[in-house]
Amino acid sequence: LEHAGIVKRRKISNENRYRYEPTEAALELSGLIDGMGVWGQHWSRDMRMDDLDPAFLAWSMSLRMNTDAMPPGRTVVEFEFSGTPTEFRKFWLVNADGKVDMCLKDPGYESDLHVRSDLRRFVEAWRGFRDLGQEIRSGKIRVTGPMHLKSSFPDWLLLSALAPHRRRVKSRESRLYPRV
């Protein structure tokens, strides 16, 4: 991507790491890429188990947290999923005053909330096929912790940017939408 002029690599000062930033050419592609994502949400095949990637889910969620709705200071949300390999069963999102970090290993802080679910069910809620609040109320997605945090958790999670785009293909996933 760097060679193609889509990203620029910049060294992080005083570190042996680099940051990749989109170029003007990459920014021009955003409408096309977003359109392909919407098309996929409308028309792609249903997800299979090997499509479900907890690490990608964790990273995506870390980018879609409504930190303004979260308490000030540090908030740690621990996720644990069944239906996935053991090494990817848990991850943590740590919000520290508006900056969210995704951790695949225990970050060393006490978790404020614990979220437990079958991976497929949670991904279906994340993608907007299931109603997250209803899944929590039914106990199919379990959220444990202090009541004031549990009740506000659905407001913290903005869901996938594609969640507002309903499936158009007749499929198992299209039948999951909450009845309005």
Disulfide bonds with the S-S distance in Angstrom:
none
